[in-house]
Amino acid sequence: MRTSIATVSLSGALTEKLTAAARAGFDGVEIFENDLLASPLTPEEVRARCVDLGLSIDLYQPMRDIEGVPSEEFARNLRRAEHKFRLMERLGADTVLVCSSVSPLAEDDDALAAFQLRRLAELAEGFGIRVAYEALAWGRHVSTYDHAWRIVEAADHPALGTCLDSFHILARGSDPKGIEDIPGEKIFFLQLADAPLMAMDVLQWSRHYRCFPGQGGFDVAGLVGHVIRTGYEGPLSLEVFNDVFRQAEAGPTAVDALRSLLVLQESVGLSEPPAPVVPTGIAFAELVTPDVEPLSEILEALGFARTARHRSKPVDLWQQGEARLLLNTGPAARRDGTQLAAVGLESPDPAGAARRAEALLAPVLPRRRAPEDAPLDAVAAPDGTELFFCSTDRPDLPSWTGDFEPVAHKPPVAGSVHRIDHLALTQPWHQFDEAALFHRSVLGLGAQESVDVADPYGLLRSRAVTNADGSVRIALGVGPAPSADEGGRAQHIALATGDIVTAARRFRDAGGRLLPIPANYYDDLAAKYELADGELEAYRELGILYDRDADGAFRHCYTETIGRLFFELVQRDAGHRGYGAQNAPVRLAAQHIRRPVR
């Protein structure tokens, strides 16, 4: 189906919004009246700009407080409407959105509303314009889609239909199944938005917290299914009011928006992009660093050994068990200090994973590769992390490890670390919801519920995405507020161990520095849990944190931070799916006290 987006969903001037929508790949736009009023372009120039960009103008919106009013007020409304219809002729828009009235003058009289909407439609028909009547969830007398449809049906005019808005329908808890009773040709427009489930005033909820389909808690796909079954043939259009989107760069937001519609169309059977190829493990994590010494000291203390070097690039492979880390000291490492730059995802079909990514607007990144190098495809996650689709030592596919030549080394310390438990990636403040949708849709990972944790200087939000068996776990986090040093928030790599006390002692005895945890934490821990003899003392000595639920225990401790990176040692009981969220405030406070090593 055709796709469209309301200009109110994007930041910037009208020309920036139009350009972003076109570059992302939208077919059309809804022109929000305020965007036109603030534009230096005439309606004719806006129309020409849209033609040049390949965009249709699918809707002009909104007209407010039209119907159900006293006759003298309605006469003024018709005069206002005629001016708008002449403007729409110049603009090249043939459908106008009319919202149900919130005016204190509006009367609770469906017959009057139907009569006046019919008069409006008669006027619009003379200009070749259709009127799409929408029930606002906070409308004074008309607040549900079925009520709006009854009025449209009673008005009985070919230029009058209804506009369905998923937010207004689902926020009120209306049953969307009744949509199938509306003839498809009388649904003039469909506006889509998701939203997190919140207990608050519906107007404030609508104006500040809408998001793109798949990023909230509404069953937008179910609603669209009902609409499609009516025979509706118009566009799927996004109308999202969101404080974050209004401040974020329009281009990436438009891409995120269109991706949400592509995933939505797939979910309701309107399109068939390449199927998701769910990663089966973390093949490697790539770190870039301008100074290898502090990082190599930590890795050696953790029990890793430098086992190989890339044949043509300044990249070393450090390994312990199935945990593999690449240390890159190339030119990219000079800019921003030590950080996690890329992740290798074990894939049963790397080429299929790349096709899926490209279909969902995550094109394969250009990459310098020697002829003998393994053909690794990578895409960029919203935060810029490169995600490689690869295989490790499989007989049927080229292995990325073939690009590395072994070097003499001491054997890794047996038993300290056996694999990467999870990766924690802090997102730019405006891309958290985009990142969750990206990892779910492009990679096929499942998302857990969002968790809020207290930071000494704000509130952190985290959401984990995983595959079914937990061999791939990525915890996406966002900081308390936008700031100039957004990129300075640390990422971390959690390393799985079967005996955290032994692993932590080995690390400390080898010269590694563990994050100190206040004694008050352990006093509280003793009150919460009955631990085995000596267990609490060991945790206190080594700075180990403890969490437990019905599925088992989670023990973890942290290294010092180097640049924008630190490590976590994790001992996870088999059934435990968490990440120690209740301990996060303690860890964050401790890290604020300890200055990172540069």
HUTA-V546153 format. One record per residue. SS is DSSP state (H for helix, E for strand, C for the rest). PHI is phi in whole degrees, 0 to 359 (none if undefined). D_CENTER is the distance of its C-alpha to the mean C-alpha in Angstrom with 1 decimal. Layout:
# HUTA-V546153
SS/PHI/D_CENTER
SS/PHI/D_CENTER
This chain:
# HUTA-V546153
C/none/22.9
C/293/22.6
E/240/19.4
E/214/19.4
E/215/17.5
E/285/19.1
H/297/19.8
H/293/18.9
H/280/15.2
C/238/15.5
C/270/17.2
C/101/20.6
C/286/23.9
H/303/24.3
H/296/25.2
H/295/22.0
H/296/19.9
H/296/22.1
H/297/21.9
H/297/18.1
H/297/18.0
H/293/20.8
H/295/19.6
H/291/16.3
C/116/18.6
C/291/18.8
C/274/22.3
E/206/22.9
E/221/22.0
E/262/23.0
E/271/24.9
E/281/24.5
H/305/28.0
H/298/27.2
H/294/25.7
H/290/28.9
H/298/31.2
C/272/29.8
C/271/30.1
C/285/33.3
C/281/33.3
C/287/35.5
H/304/34.3
H/296/36.1
H/289/34.3
H/296/30.9
H/301/32.0
H/294/33.3
H/297/30.1
H/296/28.1
H/299/30.7
H/300/30.6
H/274/26.8
C/78/27.2
C/253/25.5
E/271/27.2
E/261/27.2
E/273/26.4
E/200/26.8
E/247/28.2
E/206/27.1
E/248/28.1
E/259/31.8
C/239/32.3
C/53/35.1
C/269/37.2
C/258/38.7
C/70/40.9
C/246/42.6
C/303/46.3
H/301/48.0
H/293/48.5
H/290/44.9
H/294/44.0
H/299/46.4
H/295/44.5
H/295/41.2
H/294/42.7
H/299/43.9
H/298/40.4
H/297/38.9
H/299/41.5
H/300/40.5
H/293/36.8
H/293/37.9
H/294/39.9
H/298/37.0
H/295/34.9
H/301/37.7
H/293/37.4
H/282/33.7
C/86/33.9
C/255/31.8
C/245/33.3
E/224/31.3
E/242/30.9
E/270/28.8
E/243/31.0
E/275/29.5
C/300/31.7
C/292/33.8
C/244/33.2
C/293/36.5
C/295/39.1
C/279/41.6
C/294/40.0
C/257/42.2
C/276/41.4
C/215/43.1
H/297/41.4
H/296/44.5
H/295/44.4
H/299/40.7
H/295/41.4
H/299/44.4
H/289/42.7
H/292/39.6
H/295/42.2
H/301/44.0
H/298/40.7
H/294/40.1
H/298/43.6
H/295/43.2
H/296/39.9
H/300/41.5
C/295/44.1
C/257/41.4
C/73/39.7
C/243/36.7
E/256/35.1
E/250/34.0
E/253/30.8
E/267/31.3
E/238/28.3
C/273/28.5
C/288/26.7
C/298/25.8
C/247/27.9
C/302/30.6
C/296/34.1
C/235/35.7
C/242/33.3
C/229/29.9
C/232/29.3
H/295/28.8
H/290/31.9
H/295/34.0
H/300/32.9
H/294/33.8
H/300/37.2
H/291/38.0
H/297/37.0
H/297/39.1
H/293/42.0
H/293/41.8
C/51/42.2
C/226/41.7
C/296/40.3
C/269/38.4
E/242/36.6
E/219/33.7
E/243/30.7
E/247/27.0
E/259/24.6
E/234/21.5
H/299/19.1
H/295/18.3
H/298/22.1
H/283/23.0
H/281/20.6
H/294/20.6
C/273/24.4
C/76/24.3
C/291/26.3
C/277/26.9
H/286/25.5
H/300/28.1
H/296/30.6
H/302/28.8
H/293/30.7
H/277/33.9
C/268/33.1
C/300/34.4
H/303/31.8
H/287/33.8
H/264/33.6
E/270/29.8
E/280/29.6
E/201/25.9
E/231/22.6
E/252/19.8
E/237/16.4
C/201/13.9
E/255/12.1
E/194/12.3
C/294/12.3
C/286/15.8
C/220/18.0
C/259/21.7
C/200/22.5
C/305/24.3
H/295/22.7
H/294/23.3
H/295/21.5
H/302/18.6
H/293/18.5
H/284/19.0
H/236/16.4
H/234/13.6
E/297/12.8
E/212/9.3
C/283/8.8
C/307/10.2
C/92/8.6
C/254/6.3
C/236/9.6
C/248/13.0
C/274/15.0
C/272/16.6
H/293/15.9
H/298/17.0
H/298/20.2
H/297/21.0
H/298/20.6
H/302/22.9
H/297/25.5
H/295/25.3
H/299/25.8
H/290/28.8
C/282/30.5
C/95/30.8
C/305/28.5
C/236/28.3
C/279/26.4
C/280/23.0
E/270/19.6
E/238/18.5
E/261/15.6
C/232/16.8
C/234/14.2
C/264/15.7
E/204/13.4
C/298/14.8
C/292/11.9
C/298/11.8
C/292/15.6
C/252/15.7
C/279/13.1
C/297/14.6
H/294/15.0
H/301/14.8
H/299/11.3
H/297/10.1
H/296/12.5
H/296/11.3
H/302/7.7
H/298/9.9
H/293/12.3
H/302/10.2
H/298/9.3
H/287/13.1
H/296/14.1
H/293/12.5
H/298/14.1
H/297/17.3
H/297/17.4
H/292/17.1
C/256/20.0
C/81/22.1
C/272/22.1
C/209/21.2
C/226/21.6
C/291/19.5
C/307/20.4
C/293/19.7
C/299/17.2
C/246/19.0
C/285/17.9
C/296/18.8
C/252/21.8
E/174/21.8
E/258/21.1
E/287/23.9
E/196/23.6
E/238/21.8
E/257/23.0
E/250/23.9
E/252/25.3
C/207/28.0
C/279/30.8
C/220/33.1
H/285/33.3
H/297/35.8
H/301/33.9
H/288/31.2
H/294/33.9
H/296/35.8
H/294/32.9
H/296/32.3
H/297/36.0
H/294/36.2
C/282/33.4
C/99/35.6
C/282/34.0
E/230/36.3
E/282/35.9
E/256/36.8
E/200/36.2
E/225/35.6
E/298/34.0
C/292/36.9
C/227/35.9
C/229/33.2
C/281/33.4
E/230/31.2
E/252/32.5
E/258/31.6
E/249/31.9
E/217/32.0
E/207/32.8
C/59/32.7
C/264/29.6
E/273/27.7
E/236/27.7
E/235/26.7
E/255/27.3
E/253/28.6
E/252/28.4
C/247/30.7
C/288/30.5
C/302/30.1
C/297/26.3
H/285/27.2
H/282/29.4
H/276/26.8
H/239/24.6
C/79/26.3
C/294/25.5
E/199/21.8
E/277/19.8
E/250/19.2
E/208/18.7
E/227/18.4
E/267/20.6
E/256/19.4
E/295/22.4
C/230/22.3
C/289/24.9
C/210/24.4
H/303/23.0
H/294/24.0
H/294/22.3
H/297/19.0
H/292/19.3
H/297/20.2
H/300/17.2
H/300/14.9
H/295/17.1
H/296/17.1
C/255/13.3
C/68/13.7
C/240/13.4
C/294/17.1
C/297/19.3
C/283/20.1
C/296/23.8
C/212/25.6
C/283/29.2
C/217/30.8
C/289/34.5
C/305/36.1
C/273/36.6
C/287/33.0
C/296/30.9
C/282/28.6
C/265/25.2
E/262/22.2
E/226/19.1
E/236/15.8
E/261/13.6
C/289/10.2
C/305/8.2
C/275/10.4
C/95/13.4
C/298/14.3
E/276/16.3
E/246/16.0
E/264/19.5
E/264/20.5
E/211/23.9
C/230/26.8
C/239/29.1
C/55/32.8
C/262/32.7
C/290/35.9
C/264/34.3
C/223/31.6
C/298/31.9
C/258/30.9
H/298/29.3
H/294/31.8
H/293/34.5
H/278/33.6
E/248/34.8
E/253/38.5
E/299/39.6
C/235/41.1
C/296/43.6
C/201/42.0
C/285/42.8
C/295/41.3
C/301/38.1
C/290/38.8
C/292/38.8
C/87/36.9
C/287/34.9
C/229/31.5
C/242/30.8
E/193/27.2
E/276/23.7
E/283/22.4
E/199/18.9
E/244/16.9
E/246/15.3
E/244/12.9
E/279/12.5
E/267/9.7
C/305/10.8
C/303/10.9
C/263/9.1
C/237/6.0
H/296/5.0
H/294/2.7
H/299/2.0
H/296/3.6
H/297/3.9
H/295/4.2
H/301/5.9
H/292/8.0
H/286/8.9
H/278/9.9
C/284/11.3
C/264/12.8
C/77/13.5
C/276/12.7
E/270/12.9
E/255/10.8
C/272/13.1
C/292/13.2
C/291/11.8
E/231/14.8
E/257/16.1
E/231/18.7
E/276/21.3
E/251/21.8
C/305/25.2
C/238/23.6
E/156/20.8
E/233/18.2
E/256/15.5
E/243/12.6
E/224/11.7
E/215/10.2
E/265/11.8
E/239/11.3
E/215/14.8
C/270/17.2
C/296/20.0
C/264/22.6
C/77/20.5
C/285/21.7
C/236/18.1
E/227/16.3
E/230/13.4
E/263/12.7
E/268/9.6
E/230/11.0
E/223/11.0
C/284/14.5
C/291/16.5
C/193/16.6
C/296/16.4
C/205/19.4
C/296/21.4
C/255/21.1
H/309/17.3
H/291/17.7
H/280/20.4
C/291/18.5
C/282/19.4
E/264/17.7
E/210/19.8
E/245/21.1
E/263/22.5
E/252/25.6
E/279/27.1
C/224/30.8
C/273/33.3
C/212/35.2
H/291/33.4
H/296/36.6
H/295/38.3
H/297/35.4
H/294/35.0
H/295/38.8
H/300/39.0
H/298/36.3
H/296/38.1
H/292/41.5
C/273/40.4
C/101/39.7
C/284/36.0
C/249/34.9
E/269/32.9
C/291/31.0
C/291/33.6
C/245/32.7
C/301/34.9
H/298/37.7
H/302/36.7
H/299/33.7
H/285/36.3
H/297/38.6
H/291/35.8
H/299/34.9
H/296/38.6
H/284/38.5
H/281/35.5
C/230/36.5
C/267/39.7
C/259/39.3
C/295/41.9
C/305/44.7
C/84/43.7
H/292/39.9
H/299/39.2
H/297/41.4
H/296/39.7
H/296/36.3
H/297/37.7
H/298/39.4
H/254/36.4
C/73/33.5
C/273/32.0
E/261/29.7
E/223/29.9
E/218/27.8
E/208/28.9
E/222/28.0
C/296/29.6
C/263/28.4
E/134/29.8
E/252/29.6
E/223/27.2
E/244/29.0
E/202/27.5
E/214/28.6
E/230/27.5
E/272/29.1
C/298/29.5
C/266/26.8
E/245/27.7
C/62/26.0
C/239/22.3
E/210/22.7
E/216/24.3
E/245/25.0
E/233/25.1
E/265/27.7
E/229/26.7
E/242/29.1
E/245/27.3
C/296/29.3
C/304/28.6
C/270/27.0
C/282/25.0
C/251/21.2
C/271/20.4
C/224/20.0
C/71/22.5
H/301/20.4
H/293/23.7
H/268/24.9
H/302/22.1
H/300/23.8
H/292/27.0
H/297/25.5
H/296/23.7
H/296/27.0
H/296/28.9
H/288/26.8
H/295/27.3
H/286/31.0
C/269/31.1
C/285/30.6
C/297/28.8
E/276/31.2
C/268/30.7
